[in-house]
């Protein structure tokens, strides 16, 4: 005999699993690479996007305080490269230490990458 409670649980689990599988197949292939890392004089931030959208690329400290905005605006589908010299919004060189590059793209995607500045 079938147990109704077990059948309902099985149907719910299958539905959730299929939804997660479908979401993973439609996930954006947006990515970001920082090179060199650690950096001394400069670093290049390379990002790739699946479609046209508004993007924001900022440097923050480990607490999330924005130190410099590298780019804000529309970016087309494809690969984009930004060079940064290790300075803050006043064009003063940041101290040696760990920082974060934050890439926001559209309304669904944010990527955080930690990097290090060496003297």
mmCIF file of the C-alpha atoms, coordinates in Angstrom:
data_MODEL
# 
_entry.id   MODEL 
# 
loop_
_atom_site.group_PDB 
_atom_site.id 
_atom_site.type_symbol 
_atom_site.label_atom_id 
_atom_site.label_alt_id 
_atom_site.label_comp_id 
_atom_site.label_asym_id 
_atom_site.label_entity_id 
_atom_site.label_seq_id 
_atom_site.pdbx_PDB_ins_code 
_atom_site.Cartn_x 
_atom_site.Cartn_y 
_atom_site.Cartn_z 
_atom_site.occupancy 
_atom_site.B_iso_or_equiv 
_atom_site.pdbx_formal_charge 
_atom_site.auth_seq_id 
_atom_site.auth_comp_id 
_atom_site.auth_asym_id 
_atom_site.auth_atom_id 
_atom_site.pdbx_PDB_model_num 
ATOM 1   C CA . UNK A 1 1   ? 0.000  0.000  0.000   1.00 0.00 ? 1   UNK A CA 1 
ATOM 2   C CA . UNK A 1 2   ? 1.179  3.503  -0.794  1.00 0.00 ? 2   UNK A CA 1 
ATOM 3   C CA . UNK A 1 3   ? 1.933  5.886  2.037   1.00 0.00 ? 3   UNK A CA 1 
ATOM 4   C CA . UNK A 1 4   ? 0.460  9.265  1.030   1.00 0.00 ? 4   UNK A CA 1 
ATOM 5   C CA . UNK A 1 5   ? 2.845  11.208 3.261   1.00 0.00 ? 5   UNK A CA 1 
ATOM 6   C CA . UNK A 1 6   ? 5.899  9.592  1.607   1.00 0.00 ? 6   UNK A CA 1 
ATOM 7   C CA . UNK A 1 7   ? 4.544  10.245 -1.875  1.00 0.00 ? 7   UNK A CA 1 
ATOM 8   C CA . UNK A 1 8   ? 3.979  13.943 -1.092  1.00 0.00 ? 8   UNK A CA 1 
ATOM 9   C CA . UNK A 1 9   ? 7.509  14.290 0.328   1.00 0.00 ? 9   UNK A CA 1 
ATOM 10  C CA . UNK A 1 10  ? 8.967  12.558 -2.731  1.00 0.00 ? 10  UNK A CA 1 
ATOM 11  C CA . UNK A 1 11  ? 7.061  14.838 -5.133  1.00 0.00 ? 11  UNK A CA 1 
ATOM 12  C CA . UNK A 1 12  ? 8.208  17.944 -3.231  1.00 0.00 ? 12  UNK A CA 1 
ATOM 13  C CA . UNK A 1 13  ? 11.845 16.777 -3.237  1.00 0.00 ? 13  UNK A CA 1 
ATOM 14  C CA . UNK A 1 14  ? 11.722 16.004 -6.962  1.00 0.00 ? 14  UNK A CA 1 
ATOM 15  C CA . UNK A 1 15  ? 10.200 19.407 -7.712  1.00 0.00 ? 15  UNK A CA 1 
ATOM 16  C CA . UNK A 1 16  ? 12.864 21.237 -5.696  1.00 0.00 ? 16  UNK A CA 1 
ATOM 17  C CA . UNK A 1 17  ? 15.672 19.190 -7.258  1.00 0.00 ? 17  UNK A CA 1 
ATOM 18  C CA . UNK A 1 18  ? 14.419 19.859 -10.793 1.00 0.00 ? 18  UNK A CA 1 
ATOM 19  C CA . UNK A 1 19  ? 14.131 23.569 -10.032 1.00 0.00 ? 19  UNK A CA 1 
ATOM 20  C CA . UNK A 1 20  ? 17.704 23.708 -8.741  1.00 0.00 ? 20  UNK A CA 1 
ATOM 21  C CA . UNK A 1 21  ? 18.957 21.772 -11.758 1.00 0.00 ? 21  UNK A CA 1 
ATOM 22  C CA . UNK A 1 22  ? 17.170 24.129 -14.172 1.00 0.00 ? 22  UNK A CA 1 
ATOM 23  C CA . UNK A 1 23  ? 18.542 27.183 -12.343 1.00 0.00 ? 23  UNK A CA 1 
ATOM 24  C CA . UNK A 1 24  ? 22.085 25.831 -12.552 1.00 0.00 ? 24  UNK A CA 1 
ATOM 25  C CA . UNK A 1 25  ? 21.736 25.365 -16.317 1.00 0.00 ? 25  UNK A CA 1 
ATOM 26  C CA . UNK A 1 26  ? 20.631 28.984 -16.867 1.00 0.00 ? 26  UNK A CA 1 
ATOM 27  C CA . UNK A 1 27  ? 23.231 30.524 -14.550 1.00 0.00 ? 27  UNK A CA 1 
ATOM 28  C CA . UNK A 1 28  ? 25.233 33.424 -16.004 1.00 0.00 ? 28  UNK A CA 1 
ATOM 29  C CA . UNK A 1 29  ? 28.776 32.615 -17.064 1.00 0.00 ? 29  UNK A CA 1 
ATOM 30  C CA . UNK A 1 30  ? 30.043 35.977 -15.860 1.00 0.00 ? 30  UNK A CA 1 
ATOM 31  C CA . UNK A 1 31  ? 33.475 35.845 -14.268 1.00 0.00 ? 31  UNK A CA 1 
ATOM 32  C CA . UNK A 1 32  ? 36.308 38.065 -13.050 1.00 0.00 ? 32  UNK A CA 1 
ATOM 33  C CA . UNK A 1 33  ? 40.086 37.524 -12.905 1.00 0.00 ? 33  UNK A CA 1 
ATOM 34  C CA . UNK A 1 34  ? 42.664 39.763 -11.173 1.00 0.00 ? 34  UNK A CA 1 
ATOM 35  C CA . UNK A 1 35  ? 46.234 39.526 -12.469 1.00 0.00 ? 35  UNK A CA 1 
ATOM 36  C CA . UNK A 1 36  ? 48.827 39.866 -11.105 1.00 0.00 ? 36  UNK A CA 1 
ATOM 37  C CA . UNK A 1 37  ? 47.705 39.089 -7.576  1.00 0.00 ? 37  UNK A CA 1 
ATOM 38  C CA . UNK A 1 38  ? 49.471 40.078 -5.372  1.00 0.00 ? 38  UNK A CA 1 
ATOM 39  C CA . UNK A 1 39  ? 50.138 43.334 -7.208  1.00 0.00 ? 39  UNK A CA 1 
ATOM 40  C CA . UNK A 1 40  ? 52.920 45.903 -6.900  1.00 0.00 ? 40  UNK A CA 1 
ATOM 41  C CA . UNK A 1 41  ? 52.551 48.705 -9.459  1.00 0.00 ? 41  UNK A CA 1 
ATOM 42  C CA . UNK A 1 42  ? 49.309 47.761 -11.214 1.00 0.00 ? 42  UNK A CA 1 
ATOM 43  C CA . UNK A 1 43  ? 46.837 44.975 -11.745 1.00 0.00 ? 43  UNK A CA 1 
ATOM 44  C CA . UNK A 1 44  ? 44.485 44.079 -14.566 1.00 0.00 ? 44  UNK A CA 1 
ATOM 45  C CA . UNK A 1 45  ? 40.884 43.156 -13.818 1.00 0.00 ? 45  UNK A CA 1 
ATOM 46  C CA . UNK A 1 46  ? 39.356 41.056 -16.585 1.00 0.00 ? 46  UNK A CA 1 
ATOM 47  C CA . UNK A 1 47  ? 35.612 40.341 -16.636 1.00 0.00 ? 47  UNK A CA 1 
ATOM 48  C CA . UNK A 1 48  ? 33.413 38.453 -19.048 1.00 0.00 ? 48  UNK A CA 1 
ATOM 49  C CA . UNK A 1 49  ? 29.641 38.828 -19.463 1.00 0.00 ? 49  UNK A CA 1 
ATOM 50  C CA . UNK A 1 50  ? 26.867 36.910 -21.188 1.00 0.00 ? 50  UNK A CA 1 
ATOM 51  C CA . UNK A 1 51  ? 24.786 39.946 -22.183 1.00 0.00 ? 51  UNK A CA 1 
ATOM 52  C CA . UNK A 1 52  ? 24.480 43.746 -22.136 1.00 0.00 ? 52  UNK A CA 1 
ATOM 53  C CA . UNK A 1 53  ? 23.810 45.237 -18.683 1.00 0.00 ? 53  UNK A CA 1 
ATOM 54  C CA . UNK A 1 54  ? 24.738 47.975 -16.251 1.00 0.00 ? 54  UNK A CA 1 
ATOM 55  C CA . UNK A 1 55  ? 27.973 47.203 -14.387 1.00 0.00 ? 55  UNK A CA 1 
ATOM 56  C CA . UNK A 1 56  ? 29.901 48.640 -11.470 1.00 0.00 ? 56  UNK A CA 1 
ATOM 57  C CA . UNK A 1 57  ? 33.518 47.795 -10.609 1.00 0.00 ? 57  UNK A CA 1 
ATOM 58  C CA . UNK A 1 58  ? 34.832 49.127 -7.283  1.00 0.00 ? 58  UNK A CA 1 
ATOM 59  C CA . UNK A 1 59  ? 37.769 48.599 -4.936  1.00 0.00 ? 59  UNK A CA 1 
ATOM 60  C CA . UNK A 1 60  ? 36.889 48.248 -1.240  1.00 0.00 ? 60  UNK A CA 1 
ATOM 61  C CA . UNK A 1 61  ? 38.728 47.549 1.978   1.00 0.00 ? 61  UNK A CA 1 
ATOM 62  C CA . UNK A 1 62  ? 37.928 44.351 3.872   1.00 0.00 ? 62  UNK A CA 1 
ATOM 63  C CA . UNK A 1 63  ? 35.127 46.147 5.750   1.00 0.00 ? 63  UNK A CA 1 
ATOM 64  C CA . UNK A 1 64  ? 33.367 47.038 2.469   1.00 0.00 ? 64  UNK A CA 1 
ATOM 65  C CA . UNK A 1 65  ? 34.254 50.752 2.408   1.00 0.00 ? 65  UNK A CA 1 
ATOM 66  C CA . UNK A 1 66  ? 34.550 51.892 -1.227  1.00 0.00 ? 66  UNK A CA 1 
ATOM 67  C CA . UNK A 1 67  ? 38.040 53.260 -1.879  1.00 0.00 ? 67  UNK A CA 1 
ATOM 68  C CA . UNK A 1 68  ? 37.864 53.744 -5.649  1.00 0.00 ? 68  UNK A CA 1 
ATOM 69  C CA . UNK A 1 69  ? 35.344 53.264 -8.421  1.00 0.00 ? 69  UNK A CA 1 
ATOM 70  C CA . UNK A 1 70  ? 37.032 51.804 -11.495 1.00 0.00 ? 70  UNK A CA 1 
ATOM 71  C CA . UNK A 1 71  ? 33.969 51.739 -13.754 1.00 0.00 ? 71  UNK A CA 1 
ATOM 72  C CA . UNK A 1 72  ? 30.218 52.330 -13.751 1.00 0.00 ? 72  UNK A CA 1 
ATOM 73  C CA . UNK A 1 73  ? 28.061 52.144 -16.851 1.00 0.00 ? 73  UNK A CA 1 
ATOM 74  C CA . UNK A 1 74  ? 26.771 49.844 -19.585 1.00 0.00 ? 74  UNK A CA 1 
ATOM 75  C CA . UNK A 1 75  ? 28.957 46.918 -20.634 1.00 0.00 ? 75  UNK A CA 1 
ATOM 76  C CA . UNK A 1 76  ? 28.268 44.816 -23.679 1.00 0.00 ? 76  UNK A CA 1 
ATOM 77  C CA . UNK A 1 77  ? 28.442 41.051 -23.930 1.00 0.00 ? 77  UNK A CA 1 
ATOM 78  C CA . UNK A 1 78  ? 32.016 39.769 -24.033 1.00 0.00 ? 78  UNK A CA 1 
ATOM 79  C CA . UNK A 1 79  ? 35.356 40.253 -22.322 1.00 0.00 ? 79  UNK A CA 1 
ATOM 80  C CA . UNK A 1 80  ? 36.453 43.581 -20.772 1.00 0.00 ? 80  UNK A CA 1 
ATOM 81  C CA . UNK A 1 81  ? 39.782 44.543 -19.169 1.00 0.00 ? 81  UNK A CA 1 
ATOM 82  C CA . UNK A 1 82  ? 40.456 47.363 -16.690 1.00 0.00 ? 82  UNK A CA 1 
ATOM 83  C CA . UNK A 1 83  ? 43.903 48.396 -15.454 1.00 0.00 ? 83  UNK A CA 1 
ATOM 84  C CA . UNK A 1 84  ? 44.247 49.844 -11.955 1.00 0.00 ? 84  UNK A CA 1 
ATOM 85  C CA . UNK A 1 85  ? 47.335 51.457 -10.410 1.00 0.00 ? 85  UNK A CA 1 
ATOM 86  C CA . UNK A 1 86  ? 46.600 50.822 -6.731  1.00 0.00 ? 86  UNK A CA 1 
ATOM 87  C CA . UNK A 1 87  ? 45.373 54.330 -5.886  1.00 0.00 ? 87  UNK A CA 1 
ATOM 88  C CA . UNK A 1 88  ? 42.262 55.500 -4.043  1.00 0.00 ? 88  UNK A CA 1 
ATOM 89  C CA . UNK A 1 89  ? 39.704 58.098 -5.194  1.00 0.00 ? 89  UNK A CA 1 
ATOM 90  C CA . UNK A 1 90  ? 42.229 60.895 -4.335  1.00 0.00 ? 90  UNK A CA 1 
ATOM 91  C CA . UNK A 1 91  ? 44.881 59.164 -6.483  1.00 0.00 ? 91  UNK A CA 1 
ATOM 92  C CA . UNK A 1 92  ? 46.926 58.340 -3.374  1.00 0.00 ? 92  UNK A CA 1 
ATOM 93  C CA . UNK A 1 93  ? 48.595 54.929 -3.343  1.00 0.00 ? 93  UNK A CA 1 
ATOM 94  C CA . UNK A 1 94  ? 46.867 52.458 -0.994  1.00 0.00 ? 94  UNK A CA 1 
ATOM 95  C CA . UNK A 1 95  ? 48.908 50.881 1.781   1.00 0.00 ? 95  UNK A CA 1 
ATOM 96  C CA . UNK A 1 96  ? 50.231 47.353 1.582   1.00 0.00 ? 96  UNK A CA 1 
ATOM 97  C CA . UNK A 1 97  ? 47.527 44.875 2.543   1.00 0.00 ? 97  UNK A CA 1 
ATOM 98  C CA . UNK A 1 98  ? 44.418 42.991 1.471   1.00 0.00 ? 98  UNK A CA 1 
ATOM 99  C CA . UNK A 1 99  ? 41.555 44.565 -0.501  1.00 0.00 ? 99  UNK A CA 1 
ATOM 100 C CA . UNK A 1 100 ? 38.492 43.459 -2.458  1.00 0.00 ? 100 UNK A CA 1 
ATOM 101 C CA . UNK A 1 101 ? 37.372 44.024 -6.049  1.00 0.00 ? 101 UNK A CA 1 
ATOM 102 C CA . UNK A 1 102 ? 33.570 44.059 -6.220  1.00 0.00 ? 102 UNK A CA 1 
ATOM 103 C CA . UNK A 1 103 ? 31.866 43.582 -9.573  1.00 0.00 ? 103 UNK A CA 1 
ATOM 104 C CA . UNK A 1 104 ? 28.121 44.173 -9.742  1.00 0.00 ? 104 UNK A CA 1 
ATOM 105 C CA . UNK A 1 105 ? 26.493 43.304 -13.042 1.00 0.00 ? 105 UNK A CA 1 
ATOM 106 C CA . UNK A 1 106 ? 22.811 43.772 -13.779 1.00 0.00 ? 106 UNK A CA 1 
ATOM 107 C CA . UNK A 1 107 ? 20.490 43.016 -10.913 1.00 0.00 ? 107 UNK A CA 1 
ATOM 108 C CA . UNK A 1 108 ? 21.408 39.363 -10.379 1.00 0.00 ? 108 UNK A CA 1 
ATOM 109 C CA . UNK A 1 109 ? 25.192 39.105 -10.262 1.00 0.00 ? 109 UNK A CA 1 
ATOM 110 C CA . UNK A 1 110 ? 27.867 40.266 -7.836  1.00 0.00 ? 110 UNK A CA 1 
ATOM 111 C CA . UNK A 1 111 ? 31.383 38.880 -7.683  1.00 0.00 ? 111 UNK A CA 1 
ATOM 112 C CA . UNK A 1 112 ? 33.885 39.588 -4.910  1.00 0.00 ? 112 UNK A CA 1 
ATOM 113 C CA . UNK A 1 113 ? 37.586 38.787 -5.294  1.00 0.00 ? 113 UNK A CA 1 
ATOM 114 C CA . UNK A 1 114 ? 40.229 39.428 -2.671  1.00 0.00 ? 114 UNK A CA 1 
ATOM 115 C CA . UNK A 1 115 ? 43.660 40.680 -3.733  1.00 0.00 ? 115 UNK A CA 1 
ATOM 116 C CA . UNK A 1 116 ? 46.848 41.909 -2.060  1.00 0.00 ? 116 UNK A CA 1 
ATOM 117 C CA . UNK A 1 117 ? 48.964 45.032 -2.609  1.00 0.00 ? 117 UNK A CA 1 
ATOM 118 C CA . UNK A 1 118 ? 52.700 44.692 -1.950  1.00 0.00 ? 118 UNK A CA 1 
ATOM 119 C CA . UNK A 1 119 ? 55.179 47.571 -1.744  1.00 0.00 ? 119 UNK A CA 1 
# 
